[in-house]
Amino acid sequence: MGWVVYEVDSGRMIKYYKTPGPAKSEVTRQRKFNQELQASYGNHRMREYAACSYRDYEGQLMGLRGANFKLWQFCNAQPNT
């Protein structure tokens, strides 16, 4: 199962990746870019991006945000065997 980069506020999927490494590096790239825009223009609205597995992204598709999404992830986590 793959990984998804999504916008935190809206839950909109940005891109799908097969492995977690490139997804996490894309989030880091976007955060650095937003920080540069904020430093240059001041009032720039920063979009926050995050990465998670596609299975966890299903919670975003259901409309869960913030603490509700984190609780949903916790409750649906598969135990380590």
mmJSON file of the N, C-alpha and C atoms, coordinates in Angstrom:
{"data_MODEL":{"atom_site":{
"group_PDB":["ATOM","ATOM","ATOM","ATOM","ATOM","ATOM","ATOM","ATOM","ATOM","ATOM","ATOM","ATOM","ATOM","ATOM","ATOM","ATOM","ATOM","ATOM","ATOM","ATOM","ATOM","ATOM","ATOM","ATOM","ATOM","ATOM","ATOM","ATOM","ATOM","ATOM","ATOM","ATOM","ATOM","ATOM","ATOM","ATOM","ATOM","ATOM","ATOM","ATOM","ATOM","ATOM","ATOM","ATOM","ATOM","ATOM","ATOM","ATOM","ATOM","ATOM","ATOM","ATOM","ATOM","ATOM","ATOM","ATOM","ATOM","ATOM","ATOM","ATOM","ATOM","ATOM","ATOM","ATOM","ATOM","ATOM","ATOM","ATOM","ATOM","ATOM","ATOM","ATOM","ATOM","ATOM","ATOM","ATOM","ATOM","ATOM","ATOM","ATOM","ATOM","ATOM","ATOM","ATOM","ATOM","ATOM","ATOM","ATOM","ATOM","ATOM","ATOM","ATOM","ATOM","ATOM","ATOM","ATOM","ATOM","ATOM","ATOM","ATOM","ATOM","ATOM","ATOM","ATOM","ATOM","ATOM","ATOM","ATOM","ATOM","ATOM","ATOM","ATOM","ATOM","ATOM","ATOM","ATOM","ATOM","ATOM","ATOM","ATOM","ATOM","ATOM","ATOM","ATOM","ATOM","ATOM","ATOM","ATOM","ATOM","ATOM","ATOM","ATOM","ATOM","ATOM","ATOM","ATOM","ATOM","ATOM","ATOM","ATOM","ATOM","ATOM","ATOM","ATOM","ATOM","ATOM","ATOM","ATOM","ATOM","ATOM","ATOM","ATOM","ATOM","ATOM","ATOM","ATOM","ATOM","ATOM","ATOM","ATOM","ATOM","ATOM","ATOM","ATOM","ATOM","ATOM","ATOM","ATOM","ATOM","ATOM","ATOM","ATOM","ATOM","ATOM","ATOM","ATOM","ATOM","ATOM","ATOM","ATOM","ATOM","ATOM","ATOM","ATOM","ATOM","ATOM","ATOM","ATOM","ATOM","ATOM","ATOM","ATOM","ATOM","ATOM","ATOM","ATOM","ATOM","ATOM","ATOM","ATOM","ATOM","ATOM","ATOM","ATOM","ATOM","ATOM","ATOM","ATOM","ATOM","ATOM","ATOM","ATOM","ATOM","ATOM","ATOM","ATOM","ATOM","ATOM","ATOM","ATOM","ATOM","ATOM","ATOM","ATOM","ATOM","ATOM","ATOM","ATOM","ATOM","ATOM","ATOM","ATOM","ATOM","ATOM","ATOM","ATOM","ATOM","ATOM","ATOM","ATOM","ATOM","ATOM","ATOM"],
"id":[1,2,3,4,5,6,7,8,9,10,11,12,13,14,15,16,17,18,19,20,21,22,23,24,25,26,27,28,29,30,31,32,33,34,35,36,37,38,39,40,41,42,43,44,45,46,47,48,49,50,51,52,53,54,55,56,57,58,59,60,61,62,63,64,65,66,67,68,69,70,71,72,73,74,75,76,77,78,79,80,81,82,83,84,85,86,87,88,89,90,91,92,93,94,95,96,97,98,99,100,101,102,103,104,105,106,107,108,109,110,111,112,113,114,115,116,117,118,119,120,121,122,123,124,125,126,127,128,129,130,131,132,133,134,135,136,137,138,139,140,141,142,143,144,145,146,147,148,149,150,151,152,153,154,155,156,157,158,159,160,161,162,163,164,165,166,167,168,169,170,171,172,173,174,175,176,177,178,179,180,181,182,183,184,185,186,187,188,189,190,191,192,193,194,195,196,197,198,199,200,201,202,203,204,205,206,207,208,209,210,211,212,213,214,215,216,217,218,219,220,221,222,223,224,225,226,227,228,229,230,231,232,233,234,235,236,237,238,239,240,241,242,243],
"type_symbol":["N","C","C","N","C","C","N","C","C","N","C","C","N","C","C","N","C","C","N","C","C","N","C","C","N","C","C","N","C","C","N","C","C","N","C","C","N","C","C","N","C","C","N","C","C","N","C","C","N","C","C","N","C","C","N","C","C","N","C","C","N","C","C","N","C","C","N","C","C","N","C","C","N","C","C","N","C","C","N","C","C","N","C","C","N","C","C","N","C","C","N","C","C","N","C","C","N","C","C","N","C","C","N","C","C","N","C","C","N","C","C","N","C","C","N","C","C","N","C","C","N","C","C","N","C","C","N","C","C","N","C","C","N","C","C","N","C","C","N","C","C","N","C","C","N","C","C","N","C","C","N","C","C","N","C","C","N","C","C","N","C","C","N","C","C","N","C","C","N","C","C","N","C","C","N","C","C","N","C","C","N","C","C","N","C","C","N","C","C","N","C","C","N","C","C","N","C","C","N","C","C","N","C","C","N","C","C","N","C","C","N","C","C","N","C","C","N","C","C","N","C","C","N","C","C","N","C","C","N","C","C","N","C","C","N","C","C","N","C","C","N","C","C"],
"label_atom_id":["N","CA","C","N","CA","C","N","CA","C","N","CA","C","N","CA","C","N","CA","C","N","CA","C","N","CA","C","N","CA","C","N","CA","C","N","CA","C","N","CA","C","N","CA","C","N","CA","C","N","CA","C","N","CA","C","N","CA","C","N","CA","C","N","CA","C","N","CA","C","N","CA","C","N","CA","C","N","CA","C","N","CA","C","N","CA","C","N","CA","C","N","CA","C","N","CA","C","N","CA","C","N","CA","C","N","CA","C","N","CA","C","N","CA","C","N","CA","C","N","CA","C","N","CA","C","N","CA","C","N","CA","C","N","CA","C","N","CA","C","N","CA","C","N","CA","C","N","CA","C","N","CA","C","N","CA","C","N","CA","C","N","CA","C","N","CA","C","N","CA","C","N","CA","C","N","CA","C","N","CA","C","N","CA","C","N","CA","C","N","CA","C","N","CA","C","N","CA","C","N","CA","C","N","CA","C","N","CA","C","N","CA","C","N","CA","C","N","CA","C","N","CA","C","N","CA","C","N","CA","C","N","CA","C","N","CA","C","N","CA","C","N","CA","C","N","CA","C","N","CA","C","N","CA","C","N","CA","C","N","CA","C","N","CA","C","N","CA","C","N","CA","C","N","CA","C","N","CA","C","N","CA","C"],
"label_alt_id":[null,null,null,null,null,null,null,null,null,null,null,null,null,null,null,null,null,null,null,null,null,null,null,null,null,null,null,null,null,null,null,null,null,null,null,null,null,null,null,null,null,null,null,null,null,null,null,null,null,null,null,null,null,null,null,null,null,null,null,null,null,null,null,null,null,null,null,null,null,null,null,null,null,null,null,null,null,null,null,null,null,null,null,null,null,null,null,null,null,null,null,null,null,null,null,null,null,null,null,null,null,null,null,null,null,null,null,null,null,null,null,null,null,null,null,null,null,null,null,null,null,null,null,null,null,null,null,null,null,null,null,null,null,null,null,null,null,null,null,null,null,null,null,null,null,null,null,null,null,null,null,null,null,null,null,null,null,null,null,null,null,null,null,null,null,null,null,null,null,null,null,null,null,null,null,null,null,null,null,null,null,null,null,null,null,null,null,null,null,null,null,null,null,null,null,null,null,null,null,null,null,null,null,null,null,null,null,null,null,null,null,null,null,null,null,null,null,null,null,null,null,null,null,null,null,null,null,null,null,null,null,null,null,null,null,null,null,null,null,null,null,null,null],
"label_comp_id":["MET","MET","MET","GLY","GLY","GLY","TRP","TRP","TRP","VAL","VAL","VAL","VAL","VAL","VAL","TYR","TYR","TYR","GLU","GLU","GLU","VAL","VAL","VAL","ASP","ASP","ASP","SER","SER","SER","GLY","GLY","GLY","ARG","ARG","ARG","MET","MET","MET","ILE","ILE","ILE","LYS","LYS","LYS","TYR","TYR","TYR","TYR","TYR","TYR","LYS","LYS","LYS","THR","THR","THR","PRO","PRO","PRO","GLY","GLY","GLY","PRO","PRO","PRO","ALA","ALA","ALA","LYS","LYS","LYS","SER","SER","SER","GLU","GLU","GLU","VAL","VAL","VAL","THR","THR","THR","ARG","ARG","ARG","GLN","GLN","GLN","ARG","ARG","ARG","LYS","LYS","LYS","PHE","PHE","PHE","ASN","ASN","ASN","GLN","GLN","GLN","GLU","GLU","GLU","LEU","LEU","LEU","GLN","GLN","GLN","ALA","ALA","ALA","SER","SER","SER","TYR","TYR","TYR","GLY","GLY","GLY","ASN","ASN","ASN","HIS","HIS","HIS","ARG","ARG","ARG","MET","MET","MET","ARG","ARG","ARG","GLU","GLU","GLU","TYR","TYR","TYR","ALA","ALA","ALA","ALA","ALA","ALA","CYS","CYS","CYS","SER","SER","SER","TYR","TYR","TYR","ARG","ARG","ARG","ASP","ASP","ASP","TYR","TYR","TYR","GLU","GLU","GLU","GLY","GLY","GLY","GLN","GLN","GLN","LEU","LEU","LEU","MET","MET","MET","GLY","GLY","GLY","LEU","LEU","LEU","ARG","ARG","ARG","GLY","GLY","GLY","ALA","ALA","ALA","ASN","ASN","ASN","PHE","PHE","PHE","LYS","LYS","LYS","LEU","LEU","LEU","TRP","TRP","TRP","GLN","GLN","GLN","PHE","PHE","PHE","CYS","CYS","CYS","ASN","ASN","ASN","ALA","ALA","ALA","GLN","GLN","GLN","PRO","PRO","PRO","ASN","ASN","ASN","THR","THR","THR"],
"label_asym_id":["A","A","A","A","A","A","A","A","A","A","A","A","A","A","A","A","A","A","A","A","A","A","A","A","A","A","A","A","A","A","A","A","A","A","A","A","A","A","A","A","A","A","A","A","A","A","A","A","A","A","A","A","A","A","A","A","A","A","A","A","A","A","A","A","A","A","A","A","A","A","A","A","A","A","A","A","A","A","A","A","A","A","A","A","A","A","A","A","A","A","A","A","A","A","A","A","A","A","A","A","A","A","A","A","A","A","A","A","A","A","A","A","A","A","A","A","A","A","A","A","A","A","A","A","A","A","A","A","A","A","A","A","A","A","A","A","A","A","A","A","A","A","A","A","A","A","A","A","A","A","A","A","A","A","A","A","A","A","A","A","A","A","A","A","A","A","A","A","A","A","A","A","A","A","A","A","A","A","A","A","A","A","A","A","A","A","A","A","A","A","A","A","A","A","A","A","A","A","A","A","A","A","A","A","A","A","A","A","A","A","A","A","A","A","A","A","A","A","A","A","A","A","A","A","A","A","A","A","A","A","A","A","A","A","A","A","A","A","A","A","A","A","A"],
"label_entity_id":["1","1","1","1","1","1","1","1","1","1","1","1","1","1","1","1","1","1","1","1","1","1","1","1","1","1","1","1","1","1","1","1","1","1","1","1","1","1","1","1","1","1","1","1","1","1","1","1","1","1","1","1","1","1","1","1","1","1","1","1","1","1","1","1","1","1","1","1","1","1","1","1","1","1","1","1","1","1","1","1","1","1","1","1","1","1","1","1","1","1","1","1","1","1","1","1","1","1","1","1","1","1","1","1","1","1","1","1","1","1","1","1","1","1","1","1","1","1","1","1","1","1","1","1","1","1","1","1","1","1","1","1","1","1","1","1","1","1","1","1","1","1","1","1","1","1","1","1","1","1","1","1","1","1","1","1","1","1","1","1","1","1","1","1","1","1","1","1","1","1","1","1","1","1","1","1","1","1","1","1","1","1","1","1","1","1","1","1","1","1","1","1","1","1","1","1","1","1","1","1","1","1","1","1","1","1","1","1","1","1","1","1","1","1","1","1","1","1","1","1","1","1","1","1","1","1","1","1","1","1","1","1","1","1","1","1","1","1","1","1","1","1","1"],
"label_seq_id":[1,1,1,2,2,2,3,3,3,4,4,4,5,5,5,6,6,6,7,7,7,8,8,8,9,9,9,10,10,10,11,11,11,12,12,12,13,13,13,14,14,14,15,15,15,16,16,16,17,17,17,18,18,18,19,19,19,20,20,20,21,21,21,22,22,22,23,23,23,24,24,24,25,25,25,26,26,26,27,27,27,28,28,28,29,29,29,30,30,30,31,31,31,32,32,32,33,33,33,34,34,34,35,35,35,36,36,36,37,37,37,38,38,38,39,39,39,40,40,40,41,41,41,42,42,42,43,43,43,44,44,44,45,45,45,46,46,46,47,47,47,48,48,48,49,49,49,50,50,50,51,51,51,52,52,52,53,53,53,54,54,54,55,55,55,56,56,56,57,57,57,58,58,58,59,59,59,60,60,60,61,61,61,62,62,62,63,63,63,64,64,64,65,65,65,66,66,66,67,67,67,68,68,68,69,69,69,70,70,70,71,71,71,72,72,72,73,73,73,74,74,74,75,75,75,76,76,76,77,77,77,78,78,78,79,79,79,80,80,80,81,81,81],
"pdbx_PDB_ins_code":[null,null,null,null,null,null,null,null,null,null,null,null,null,null,null,null,null,null,null,null,null,null,null,null,null,null,null,null,null,null,null,null,null,null,null,null,null,null,null,null,null,null,null,null,null,null,null,null,null,null,null,null,null,null,null,null,null,null,null,null,null,null,null,null,null,null,null,null,null,null,null,null,null,null,null,null,null,null,null,null,null,null,null,null,null,null,null,null,null,null,null,null,null,null,null,null,null,null,null,null,null,null,null,null,null,null,null,null,null,null,null,null,null,null,null,null,null,null,null,null,null,null,null,null,null,null,null,null,null,null,null,null,null,null,null,null,null,null,null,null,null,null,null,null,null,null,null,null,null,null,null,null,null,null,null,null,null,null,null,null,null,null,null,null,null,null,null,null,null,null,null,null,null,null,null,null,null,null,null,null,null,null,null,null,null,null,null,null,null,null,null,null,null,null,null,null,null,null,null,null,null,null,null,null,null,null,null,null,null,null,null,null,null,null,null,null,null,null,null,null,null,null,null,null,null,null,null,null,null,null,null,null,null,null,null,null,null,null,null,null,null,null,null],
"Cartn_x":[0.836,0.0,0.89,0.494,1.315,1.123,1.76,1.718,1.142,0.473,-0.2,0.321,0.586,0.856,-0.443,-0.918,-2.198,-2.115,-3.049,-3.153,-3.963,-3.425,-4.028,-5.403,-5.556,-6.831,-7.977,-7.743,-8.826,-8.881,-7.769,-7.71,-7.471,-7.232,-7.027,-5.696,-5.748,-4.542,-3.686,-2.403,-1.462,-0.811,-0.297,0.382,0.436,0.504,0.585,1.992,2.581,3.913,3.844,4.747,4.77,5.448,6.399,7.154,7.097,7.364,7.248,8.354,9.538,10.662,10.387,10.022,9.742,8.555,7.572,6.407,6.829,7.62,8.069,9.005,9.85,10.737,9.953,8.85,7.993,7.362,6.933,6.372,7.433,8.647,9.733,10.018,10.043,10.269,9.195,7.94,6.837,6.904,7.282,7.402,8.497,9.642,10.729,10.316,9.613,9.146,8.172,7.245,6.291,6.979,8.011,8.75,9.472,10.013,10.674,9.676,8.482,7.451,7.017,6.864,6.459,7.511,8.785,9.849,9.887,9.587,9.656,8.442,7.246,6.028,5.233,5.587,4.949,3.562,2.574,1.195,0.781,1.705,1.391,0.689,-0.438,-1.158,-0.397,0.078,0.856,-0.074,0.16,-0.569,0.272,-0.345,0.377,0.123,1.195,1.11,1.544,1.025,1.389,1.4,2.026,2.09,1.601,0.903,0.463,0.229,0.039,-0.239,-1.629,-1.865,-3.172,-4.273,-3.985,-4.97,-5.393,-4.43,-4.75,-5.449,-5.138,-5.748,-7.258,-7.732,-9.172,-9.921,-9.292,-9.892,-10.064,-9.095,-9.215,-10.377,-10.531,-11.615,-12.981,-13.033,-14.288,-14.57,-13.631,-13.845,-13.285,-12.493,-11.916,-10.71,-10.618,-9.509,-9.013,-7.776,-7.205,-7.216,-7.707,-7.703,-8.582,-9.674,-10.537,-9.799,-9.002,-8.224,-7.166,-6.48,-5.449,-6.058,-7.232,-7.904,-8.309,-8.805,-9.195,-7.984,-6.828,-5.603,-5.213,-5.277,-4.908,-5.808,-7.109,-8.06,-7.948,-7.498,-7.383,-5.972,-5.06,-3.681,-3.646,-2.898,-2.743,-1.654,-1.893,-0.87,0.358,1.506,2.754,2.771,3.04,3.061,4.44],
"Cartn_y":[-1.163,0.0,1.237,2.279,3.46,4.535,5.667,6.825,8.014,8.886,10.037,11.309,12.332,13.679,14.452,15.112,15.809,17.151,18.047,19.34,19.143,19.587,19.315,19.968,21.226,21.933,21.335,21.077,20.609,19.091,18.418,16.97,16.574,17.563,17.314,16.591,15.506,14.746,15.517,15.627,16.301,15.289,14.198,13.198,11.864,10.775,9.412,8.888,8.243,7.642,6.177,5.389,3.959,3.687,4.54,4.329,5.587,5.45,6.61,7.654,7.261,8.192,9.394,9.176,10.317,11.159,10.538,11.287,12.236,11.746,12.579,13.689,13.397,14.441,15.515,15.149,16.136,17.079,16.546,17.375,18.355,17.881,18.742,19.834,19.484,20.468,21.554,21.148,22.106,23.024,22.489,23.32,24.363,23.969,24.924,25.997,25.613,26.57,27.565,27.087,27.969,28.917,28.449,29.313,30.418,30.093,31.106,32.156,31.717,32.667,33.548,32.959,33.712,34.776,34.415,35.367,36.492,36.179,37.175,38.096,37.534,38.306,38.585,37.979,38.28,37.687,38.171,37.754,36.567,35.824,34.665,33.592,33.092,32.012,30.713,30.143,28.913,27.718,26.882,25.619,24.551,23.842,22.801,21.463,20.745,19.439,18.369,17.179,16.034,14.79,13.735,12.46,11.356,10.392,9.224,8.08,6.896,5.761,5.925,5.277,5.41,4.888,3.854,3.305,4.359,5.141,6.213,7.377,7.587,8.684,8.493,7.277,7.033,7.857,8.13,8.994,10.414,10.894,12.222,12.242,11.16,11.09,11.098,10.61,10.622,11.991,12.937,14.286,14.522,13.6,13.777,14.705,15.647,16.597,16.725,17.15,17.455,16.276,16.545,15.531,14.333,14.579,13.46,12.502,13.067,12.233,11.43,12.077,11.379,10.226,10.46,9.405,8.263,8.589,7.575,6.731,7.385,6.65,5.711,6.216,5.407,4.18,4.384,3.276,2.245,2.658,1.745,1.233,1.533,1.061,-0.444,-1.121,-2.552,-2.817,-3.714,-3.995,-4.649,-4.34,-4.966,-6.426,-7.281,-8.712,-9.278],
"Cartn_z":[0.0,0.0,0.0,-0.709,-0.898,0.157,-0.106,0.777,0.03,0.771,0.19,0.844,0.017,0.509,0.312,1.376,1.306,2.018,1.689,2.36,3.636,4.758,6.057,6.203,5.811,6.014,5.223,3.954,3.087,2.953,3.208,3.012,1.563,0.695,-0.734,-0.963,-1.736,-2.033,-3.035,-2.748,-3.629,-4.566,-3.977,-4.802,-4.067,-4.847,-4.328,-4.581,-3.583,-3.706,-3.297,-3.832,-3.496,-2.162,-1.772,-0.534,0.328,1.633,2.523,2.351,1.938,1.831,0.936,-0.317,-1.193,-0.73,-0.112,0.383,1.505,2.43,3.541,3.061,2.079,1.566,0.818,0.16,-0.499,0.523,1.667,2.736,3.239,3.431,3.886,2.867,1.584,0.52,0.536,0.681,0.691,1.908,3.062,4.27,4.104,3.551,3.326,2.33,1.283,0.28,0.916,1.734,2.405,3.37,4.057,4.97,4.209,3.037,2.22,1.741,1.321,0.9,2.066,3.235,4.419,4.755,4.646,4.941,3.91,2.658,1.595,1.564,1.724,1.512,2.787,3.884,5.159,5.344,4.631,4.852,3.997,3.492,2.664,3.504,3.012,3.706,3.497,4.576,4.475,4.397,3.424,3.318,3.992,4.879,5.599,4.918,4.636,4.001,4.981,4.808,5.637,4.764,5.275,4.562,5.49,4.916,5.675,4.695,5.234,4.361,3.76,2.643,2.006,2.917,3.689,4.611,5.631,6.13,7.064,6.362,5.092,4.339,4.188,4.33,4.26,5.308,6.454,7.469,6.963,6.18,5.571,4.587,3.844,2.871,3.557,4.797,5.547,6.161,6.014,6.529,7.917,8.44,9.77,9.686,10.615,10.649,12.087,12.232,13.543,14.501,15.713,16.776,16.413,15.709,15.307,14.37,13.461,12.54,13.286,14.235,15.012,15.824,16.416,17.176,16.25,15.061,14.09,13.69,13.467,13.133,14.266,15.495,16.654,16.776,16.635,16.786,15.675,14.513,13.376,13.148,14.049,13.91,14.124,13.282,13.448,14.464,15.401,16.422,15.792,16.372,15.91,16.331,15.373,15.7,15.55],
"occupancy":[1.0,1.0,1.0,1.0,1.0,1.0,1.0,1.0,1.0,1.0,1.0,1.0,1.0,1.0,1.0,1.0,1.0,1.0,1.0,1.0,1.0,1.0,1.0,1.0,1.0,1.0,1.0,1.0,1.0,1.0,1.0,1.0,1.0,1.0,1.0,1.0,1.0,1.0,1.0,1.0,1.0,1.0,1.0,1.0,1.0,1.0,1.0,1.0,1.0,1.0,1.0,1.0,1.0,1.0,1.0,1.0,1.0,1.0,1.0,1.0,1.0,1.0,1.0,1.0,1.0,1.0,1.0,1.0,1.0,1.0,1.0,1.0,1.0,1.0,1.0,1.0,1.0,1.0,1.0,1.0,1.0,1.0,1.0,1.0,1.0,1.0,1.0,1.0,1.0,1.0,1.0,1.0,1.0,1.0,1.0,1.0,1.0,1.0,1.0,1.0,1.0,1.0,1.0,1.0,1.0,1.0,1.0,1.0,1.0,1.0,1.0,1.0,1.0,1.0,1.0,1.0,1.0,1.0,1.0,1.0,1.0,1.0,1.0,1.0,1.0,1.0,1.0,1.0,1.0,1.0,1.0,1.0,1.0,1.0,1.0,1.0,1.0,1.0,1.0,1.0,1.0,1.0,1.0,1.0,1.0,1.0,1.0,1.0,1.0,1.0,1.0,1.0,1.0,1.0,1.0,1.0,1.0,1.0,1.0,1.0,1.0,1.0,1.0,1.0,1.0,1.0,1.0,1.0,1.0,1.0,1.0,1.0,1.0,1.0,1.0,1.0,1.0,1.0,1.0,1.0,1.0,1.0,1.0,1.0,1.0,1.0,1.0,1.0,1.0,1.0,1.0,1.0,1.0,1.0,1.0,1.0,1.0,1.0,1.0,1.0,1.0,1.0,1.0,1.0,1.0,1.0,1.0,1.0,1.0,1.0,1.0,1.0,1.0,1.0,1.0,1.0,1.0,1.0,1.0,1.0,1.0,1.0,1.0,1.0,1.0,1.0,1.0,1.0,1.0,1.0,1.0,1.0,1.0,1.0,1.0,1.0,1.0,1.0,1.0,1.0,1.0,1.0,1.0],
"B_iso_or_equiv":[0.0,0.0,0.0,0.0,0.0,0.0,0.0,0.0,0.0,0.0,0.0,0.0,0.0,0.0,0.0,0.0,0.0,0.0,0.0,0.0,0.0,0.0,0.0,0.0,0.0,0.0,0.0,0.0,0.0,0.0,0.0,0.0,0.0,0.0,0.0,0.0,0.0,0.0,0.0,0.0,0.0,0.0,0.0,0.0,0.0,0.0,0.0,0.0,0.0,0.0,0.0,0.0,0.0,0.0,0.0,0.0,0.0,0.0,0.0,0.0,0.0,0.0,0.0,0.0,0.0,0.0,0.0,0.0,0.0,0.0,0.0,0.0,0.0,0.0,0.0,0.0,0.0,0.0,0.0,0.0,0.0,0.0,0.0,0.0,0.0,0.0,0.0,0.0,0.0,0.0,0.0,0.0,0.0,0.0,0.0,0.0,0.0,0.0,0.0,0.0,0.0,0.0,0.0,0.0,0.0,0.0,0.0,0.0,0.0,0.0,0.0,0.0,0.0,0.0,0.0,0.0,0.0,0.0,0.0,0.0,0.0,0.0,0.0,0.0,0.0,0.0,0.0,0.0,0.0,0.0,0.0,0.0,0.0,0.0,0.0,0.0,0.0,0.0,0.0,0.0,0.0,0.0,0.0,0.0,0.0,0.0,0.0,0.0,0.0,0.0,0.0,0.0,0.0,0.0,0.0,0.0,0.0,0.0,0.0,0.0,0.0,0.0,0.0,0.0,0.0,0.0,0.0,0.0,0.0,0.0,0.0,0.0,0.0,0.0,0.0,0.0,0.0,0.0,0.0,0.0,0.0,0.0,0.0,0.0,0.0,0.0,0.0,0.0,0.0,0.0,0.0,0.0,0.0,0.0,0.0,0.0,0.0,0.0,0.0,0.0,0.0,0.0,0.0,0.0,0.0,0.0,0.0,0.0,0.0,0.0,0.0,0.0,0.0,0.0,0.0,0.0,0.0,0.0,0.0,0.0,0.0,0.0,0.0,0.0,0.0,0.0,0.0,0.0,0.0,0.0,0.0,0.0,0.0,0.0,0.0,0.0,0.0,0.0,0.0,0.0,0.0,0.0,0.0],
"pdbx_formal_charge":[null,null,null,null,null,null,null,null,null,null,null,null,null,null,null,null,null,null,null,null,null,null,null,null,null,null,null,null,null,null,null,null,null,null,null,null,null,null,null,null,null,null,null,null,null,null,null,null,null,null,null,null,null,null,null,null,null,null,null,null,null,null,null,null,null,null,null,null,null,null,null,null,null,null,null,null,null,null,null,null,null,null,null,null,null,null,null,null,null,null,null,null,null,null,null,null,null,null,null,null,null,null,null,null,null,null,null,null,null,null,null,null,null,null,null,null,null,null,null,null,null,null,null,null,null,null,null,null,null,null,null,null,null,null,null,null,null,null,null,null,null,null,null,null,null,null,null,null,null,null,null,null,null,null,null,null,null,null,null,null,null,null,null,null,null,null,null,null,null,null,null,null,null,null,null,null,null,null,null,null,null,null,null,null,null,null,null,null,null,null,null,null,null,null,null,null,null,null,null,null,null,null,null,null,null,null,null,null,null,null,null,null,null,null,null,null,null,null,null,null,null,null,null,null,null,null,null,null,null,null,null,null,null,null,null,null,null,null,null,null,null,null,null],
"auth_seq_id":[1,1,1,2,2,2,3,3,3,4,4,4,5,5,5,6,6,6,7,7,7,8,8,8,9,9,9,10,10,10,11,11,11,12,12,12,13,13,13,14,14,14,15,15,15,16,16,16,17,17,17,18,18,18,19,19,19,20,20,20,21,21,21,22,22,22,23,23,23,24,24,24,25,25,25,26,26,26,27,27,27,28,28,28,29,29,29,30,30,30,31,31,31,32,32,32,33,33,33,34,34,34,35,35,35,36,36,36,37,37,37,38,38,38,39,39,39,40,40,40,41,41,41,42,42,42,43,43,43,44,44,44,45,45,45,46,46,46,47,47,47,48,48,48,49,49,49,50,50,50,51,51,51,52,52,52,53,53,53,54,54,54,55,55,55,56,56,56,57,57,57,58,58,58,59,59,59,60,60,60,61,61,61,62,62,62,63,63,63,64,64,64,65,65,65,66,66,66,67,67,67,68,68,68,69,69,69,70,70,70,71,71,71,72,72,72,73,73,73,74,74,74,75,75,75,76,76,76,77,77,77,78,78,78,79,79,79,80,80,80,81,81,81],
"auth_comp_id":["MET","MET","MET","GLY","GLY","GLY","TRP","TRP","TRP","VAL","VAL","VAL","VAL","VAL","VAL","TYR","TYR","TYR","GLU","GLU","GLU","VAL","VAL","VAL","ASP","ASP","ASP","SER","SER","SER","GLY","GLY","GLY","ARG","ARG","ARG","MET","MET","MET","ILE","ILE","ILE","LYS","LYS","LYS","TYR","TYR","TYR","TYR","TYR","TYR","LYS","LYS","LYS","THR","THR","THR","PRO","PRO","PRO","GLY","GLY","GLY","PRO","PRO","PRO","ALA","ALA","ALA","LYS","LYS","LYS","SER","SER","SER","GLU","GLU","GLU","VAL","VAL","VAL","THR","THR","THR","ARG","ARG","ARG","GLN","GLN","GLN","ARG","ARG","ARG","LYS","LYS","LYS","PHE","PHE","PHE","ASN","ASN","ASN","GLN","GLN","GLN","GLU","GLU","GLU","LEU","LEU","LEU","GLN","GLN","GLN","ALA","ALA","ALA","SER","SER","SER","TYR","TYR","TYR","GLY","GLY","GLY","ASN","ASN","ASN","HIS","HIS","HIS","ARG","ARG","ARG","MET","MET","MET","ARG","ARG","ARG","GLU","GLU","GLU","TYR","TYR","TYR","ALA","ALA","ALA","ALA","ALA","ALA","CYS","CYS","CYS","SER","SER","SER","TYR","TYR","TYR","ARG","ARG","ARG","ASP","ASP","ASP","TYR","TYR","TYR","GLU","GLU","GLU","GLY","GLY","GLY","GLN","GLN","GLN","LEU","LEU","LEU","MET","MET","MET","GLY","GLY","GLY","LEU","LEU","LEU","ARG","ARG","ARG","GLY","GLY","GLY","ALA","ALA","ALA","ASN","ASN","ASN","PHE","PHE","PHE","LYS","LYS","LYS","LEU","LEU","LEU","TRP","TRP","TRP","GLN","GLN","GLN","PHE","PHE","PHE","CYS","CYS","CYS","ASN","ASN","ASN","ALA","ALA","ALA","GLN","GLN","GLN","PRO","PRO","PRO","ASN","ASN","ASN","THR","THR","THR"],
"auth_asym_id":["A","A","A","A","A","A","A","A","A","A","A","A","A","A","A","A","A","A","A","A","A","A","A","A","A","A","A","A","A","A","A","A","A","A","A","A","A","A","A","A","A","A","A","A","A","A","A","A","A","A","A","A","A","A","A","A","A","A","A","A","A","A","A","A","A","A","A","A","A","A","A","A","A","A","A","A","A","A","A","A","A","A","A","A","A","A","A","A","A","A","A","A","A","A","A","A","A","A","A","A","A","A","A","A","A","A","A","A","A","A","A","A","A","A","A","A","A","A","A","A","A","A","A","A","A","A","A","A","A","A","A","A","A","A","A","A","A","A","A","A","A","A","A","A","A","A","A","A","A","A","A","A","A","A","A","A","A","A","A","A","A","A","A","A","A","A","A","A","A","A","A","A","A","A","A","A","A","A","A","A","A","A","A","A","A","A","A","A","A","A","A","A","A","A","A","A","A","A","A","A","A","A","A","A","A","A","A","A","A","A","A","A","A","A","A","A","A","A","A","A","A","A","A","A","A","A","A","A","A","A","A","A","A","A","A","A","A","A","A","A","A","A","A"],
"auth_atom_id":["N","CA","C","N","CA","C","N","CA","C","N","CA","C","N","CA","C","N","CA","C","N","CA","C","N","CA","C","N","CA","C","N","CA","C","N","CA","C","N","CA","C","N","CA","C","N","CA","C","N","CA","C","N","CA","C","N","CA","C","N","CA","C","N","CA","C","N","CA","C","N","CA","C","N","CA","C","N","CA","C","N","CA","C","N","CA","C","N","CA","C","N","CA","C","N","CA","C","N","CA","C","N","CA","C","N","CA","C","N","CA","C","N","CA","C","N","CA","C","N","CA","C","N","CA","C","N","CA","C","N","CA","C","N","CA","C","N","CA","C","N","CA","C","N","CA","C","N","CA","C","N","CA","C","N","CA","C","N","CA","C","N","CA","C","N","CA","C","N","CA","C","N","CA","C","N","CA","C","N","CA","C","N","CA","C","N","CA","C","N","CA","C","N","CA","C","N","CA","C","N","CA","C","N","CA","C","N","CA","C","N","CA","C","N","CA","C","N","CA","C","N","CA","C","N","CA","C","N","CA","C","N","CA","C","N","CA","C","N","CA","C","N","CA","C","N","CA","C","N","CA","C","N","CA","C","N","CA","C","N","CA","C","N","CA","C","N","CA","C","N","CA","C","N","CA","C","N","CA","C","N","CA","C"],
"pdbx_PDB_model_num":[1,1,1,1,1,1,1,1,1,1,1,1,1,1,1,1,1,1,1,1,1,1,1,1,1,1,1,1,1,1,1,1,1,1,1,1,1,1,1,1,1,1,1,1,1,1,1,1,1,1,1,1,1,1,1,1,1,1,1,1,1,1,1,1,1,1,1,1,1,1,1,1,1,1,1,1,1,1,1,1,1,1,1,1,1,1,1,1,1,1,1,1,1,1,1,1,1,1,1,1,1,1,1,1,1,1,1,1,1,1,1,1,1,1,1,1,1,1,1,1,1,1,1,1,1,1,1,1,1,1,1,1,1,1,1,1,1,1,1,1,1,1,1,1,1,1,1,1,1,1,1,1,1,1,1,1,1,1,1,1,1,1,1,1,1,1,1,1,1,1,1,1,1,1,1,1,1,1,1,1,1,1,1,1,1,1,1,1,1,1,1,1,1,1,1,1,1,1,1,1,1,1,1,1,1,1,1,1,1,1,1,1,1,1,1,1,1,1,1,1,1,1,1,1,1,1,1,1,1,1,1,1,1,1,1,1,1,1,1,1,1,1,1]
}}}
